[in-house]
Amino acid sequence: MSFRVSPEFRGQPAITFSDVGQETLEHLESFEAYAAWIYRKIQPFLGNRVLEIGSGVGTIIPCLLSEPSIELMITDYREDYVKILRSKFDVHPNIEFYHFDSTNPSNTEIQKNPPDTLICLNVLEHIKQDGQALSHMFDLLKPGGICIILGPAFQQLYSDLDVNLEHYRRYNTTDLKEKMGSAGFDISTSFYFNPVGAMGWFISGRILKAGTIKPWHITFQRFLFPISRLIDKLPFPFGLSVVCVGIKPEALP
């Protein structure tokens, strides 16, 4: 998972990527079980050639590498993050690295051998022009390819935690399906993920007025993790995150 910083964010000048975003990434990187949980949610939709938009420090990449047949294309819009990703994963022969910003026109190098699957995990909410980014993601995929978007759910949970992480918005299934549909995708499925986490976010952000994710938040989530996974199996109509899966049509109009 990665947290993409927008060049300007609603007039909030005090918080920078290194102050909050990178610190949060470091905290989350230590929570391998959560990354594995996300991976299990998206694994049924993965093809053989997978492109990740906004890989950050590569939290989910070890999970993807557990599938030996997968070819990975990992990207980030920050050149320094691409260097970090290379230093961690360049020993693997089935990984390609790209400096790519999804708000810009699609990368011709990627399109020479396009992915059959694109994943974008906790990135879209950081992009002001999210519809434009989705259109560029559509262009990157081969016909018939799968696009998997995971983002924070429910604007009602929006708090200073979101502001300081430079989230422009949170989504629900209707929002995300409409935006992906406008970009050209046929929607396959959508669902919410981690209702316990949603309650924790509400308490931390809306009641306790927390401004950043601290190590104790991660420790508490580890403690609740078995309960979170159990409750997530029930059909709750809400969650901390929303997942939407779209398909690029084989034949374009």
ZAKOLGU-933547 format. One record per residue: residue in one letter; x, y negated, z negated of N, C-alpha, C in turn. Coordinates in steps of 0.05 Angstrom, whole numbers, plus 5000, padded with zeros to 4 digits. Layout:
N
AXYZXYZXYZ;...
//
This chain:
253
M501750245000500050005000501849755000;S500849545013502449305013500649065009;F501748845000500248604996501448395014;R499848315034500748125054500147845045;V502147675046501847395037501147225061;S499047065059498346885080500046625077;P500546485099502146245098500946025082;E498346015080497045825063494545955051;F493945885026491746025013490045834996;R488045725008486045574994487245364975;G489445244983490545034967491845124941;Q492545384938493845484914496845474918;P498245264910501145244916502945384896;A502045444873503845524851504845814853;I503245994866503946274865505246354892;T507446494890508846584914508946884915;F509746994938509847284940511547404919;S513947294915515847404896514847384867;D513147184862512147154834510147364827;V508247424845506047604838505947844856;G505947804882505648024901507748234898;Q510248154898512448354896512448484869;E511948334848511748454821509548664820;T507348604832505148794833505849054848;L507149014871508049244887509849424870;E511649304855513549454839512049614817;H510049494805508449634785506949874798;L505749824821504150024834505850254845;E508350184853510050394865510650614844;S510550544819511150744798508750924793;F506450864804503951014800503551194824;E505251404826505251574849502551724852;A501351794829498851954830496651794844;Y496651524840494551374853494951364883;A497451334892497951344921497151614933;A497751824918496952094927493952124929;W492551994910489552004910488551864935;I489551624941488751484965489351654990;Y491751784990492451945013490452175017;R489652304995487652514998485052415009;K484352165004481852055014482052015045;I484351935055484551875083485652105099;Q486852305086488152525100486352675121;P483752715115482152855135481852715162;F482452455162482152305187484752255202;L486952355191489552295204490052475228;G491252355248492152505271495152585269;N496552595291499352675291501252445293;R500452225305502251995308500951755294;V501951685271500651505252502251245250;L500851025254501950755250500750635225;E502550535207501550385184502050085188;I499949935185500149645186500649535158;G502949395154503549285128504449495108;S506749615114507649835097508849745071;G509549485068510649385044513149525035;V513149635011515449795002515150085006;G512950165020512650445029511450635008;T509550524993508450684971507150944980;I505750945002504351185011506051355030;I508251255039509851405059510751675049;P511651715024512351995016510052185019;C507552095015505252265018504952335048;L505252145065505052195094507252385103;L509552365091511752545099511452825090;S509452875072508853145064507653305086;E506753175108505753305131507953315152;P509353545155511753555173511153495202;S508653535210508053495239507453205246;I507153025226506452745231508852585240;E508452425261510352225269509451955258;L511251815244510451565230511551325245;M509951125247510750855256510050665234;I512050555220511550385197512350105203;T510749915194511149635202510749455177;D511849215179511149005161511748735175;Y510348525167510848265180513248135168;R514348235145516748125133519148285142;E521148145153523548285162525048415138;D525048275115526448395092525148645083;Y522448675085521148915078521749145098;V522049075123522749275143525549385136;K527349205127530049295119529849485095;I528149415076527749595052526649865061;L524749865079523650115089525750285103;R527450155119529550305132531450425112;S532150275091534050375071532850615056;K530250625053528950845039528451095056;F527751045081526551265097528051315124;D530251185129531551215155532751485159;V533051645137534151915140532152105153;H529652025154527652205166527452165196;P527752375212527852345241525252265254;N522952315239520352265252519151995244;I520851795238519851535230520951325249;E519251145258520050905273519350655257;F521050445259520650205243520249965262;Y518249805255517649575271517149325254;H518149105263517348845251514848755267;F512548735253510048685267508148525249;D507048315260504948155247502348205263;S500348315249497848385263496248145272;T496947905264495547665274496647575301;N498847695309499947625335499147835356;P499347775382498647975402500148235398;S498948445407499948715402502748755412;N504248925398507048975403507349165427;T508749075447509049235471510749485466;E512649465448514349695441512649925429;I510749845412509050045400507150165421;Q506249995439504350085459505550275481;K508250285482509450465501508850755494;N508650815469507851085459505851045436;P503350975442501550875422500751095402;P499951005378499051185357496251295363;D495651535352492951635353491451575327;T492951465307491751385282493051135272;L491450955262492450705250491350685222;I493050635202492050595175492950315165;C491150195150491549925140490449915111;L492249935092491449985064492049735047;N489949605037490149375020491849155034;V491249105059492648895074490648695086;L488448795097486648615113485548385097;E485248415071484148205054486047975051;H488648005058490647795057490847635082;I489347715102489547585129487147405133;K487647155137485446965141483847035166;Q485247095188483847165213483647465214;D482047585196481947875195480647995220;G478747855232477547955257479547965280;Q481247765282483347755302485347985297;A486048035272487848255266486648525274;L484148565268482848815276482748855306;S482448635321482448655350485248735360;H487348635347490048715355490549005347;M489549095325489749375317488349555338;F486049465347484549615367486349645392;D487649435400489349435424491649635421;L492649665397495049835392494350135395;L491950215389491150495389490750605417;K491350855419490650995444487651045445;P486451065469483551135470482951385455;G480751375440480051595422481351595395;G483151395391484651385366482851295342;I483851355318482451305293483751065279;C482150885268483050665252481850695224;I483550695203482650735176483450475160;I481350335151481850095135480950145107;L482650075088482050075059482549805048;G480549695034480849425023479349404997;P479749184982478349144957475349104962;A473749204944470749204948469349004930;F467248884941465348724927466348444919;Q465248244932465947974926465247894898;Q463348044886462547994858464848044839;L466848204847469148254830471348054834;Y471047864853473147674859473847504834;S476447484828477247344804480047224808;D481247124787483947014789485947234797;L485347484791487047704800487247694831;D484947654844484947634873486247384883;V485647154870486846904878489946914878;N491047024856493947024852495247234870;L493747434879494747634899494247534927;E493147294930492547164956490647334972;H488547424960486347554974484447334984;Y483947335010481947155020479047245013;R478747505009476047605006476147894996;R473847994987473448274982471148365001;Y470948625007469048715027466948905015;N464748935029462949165024462849325050;T461349545050461349715074460149565098;T458049405093456749265115458749065127;D460148905111462148715121464148855139;L465349065128467549195142466649335168;K464249455167463249585191462649375213;E461549145205461048935224463548825237;K465548785220468148675230469548875249;M469549125241470749325258469149365284;G466549355282464849385305465349155325;S465648915314466148675331468848705345;A470748845333473348885345473349095367;G471149245368470849455389470649735379;F470949785353470950055342468050165340;D467750415345465350565338465850665309;I463950615291464350685263463650975259;S465551115247465151405241464051445213;T465151315193464251345165465251115149;S464051075126464950875106464050965079;F465650895058464950975031466550805011;Y465550804986466950674965468750874950;F470650764936472750924923473450804896;N473550974875474450904849472550714834;P470250814825468450644810469550564782;V471150734770472250664744474150434747;G475750434769477550204774475949944778;A473649964790471949724794471149604767;M470349784749469649684722472049564708;G474349684711476749574699477549304710;W477249274737477849024750475948804740;F473348874737471348684727472048594699;I472748784681473448714654475948544653;S478048624667480548484667480348204679;G479048194703478947944718476747754711;R474347864706472047684702471547634672;I472147824655471647784627474147694612;L476347834615478847764601480347544615;K479647484640480847264656483847314661;A484547564665487347624672488047504699;G490547414702491347294727493147464744;T494347664731496247844745495948134735;I496748324751496748604742499348654727;K499048734702501348774684501949074681;P504249144671504949424667502849574650;W501749434630499849574613497249644628;H496549484649494249564665494749834679;I497249874689497850114703497950344683;T499050294659499050504638496250594631;F494450394628491650464621490350614644;Q490950544669489750684691490850974692;R493351014685494351284683492851454663;F492351324640490851464619488051544628;L486751364643484051414653483951584679;F486251634690486351754717484652014720;P484852204701483252444704480252384704;I479452194688476552114687475851984713;S477551804723477051664748476651854771;R478352054773478052244795475552404793;L474752474768472352634764469852474771;I469752224762467352054767467151984796;D469451954810469451884838468052094855;K467752334845466352544860463352504861;L462352334843459552274842458852054862;P456352054873455751864894455051584884;F456951444870456451174861456450984885;P454650784885454550594907456450364904;F458650394890460650184887463350304880;G465450144882468050244875470050004876;L472450054867474549844869475249784898;S475149994915475949964943473750074961;V473849974986472050075006473750185029;V472950405040474250525063472350535087;C473450455110471850475134473550595156;V472350785170473850935192472450875218;G473950775237472950705264474450865285;I473150895308474251035331474450845355;K476650845368476850695393475650865415;P473650765430472350935450474351035471;E473751275481475451395502475351225527;A472951135534472550975558471650695550;L473150485556472450215548470550095569;P468649925560466749805580468249615598;
//
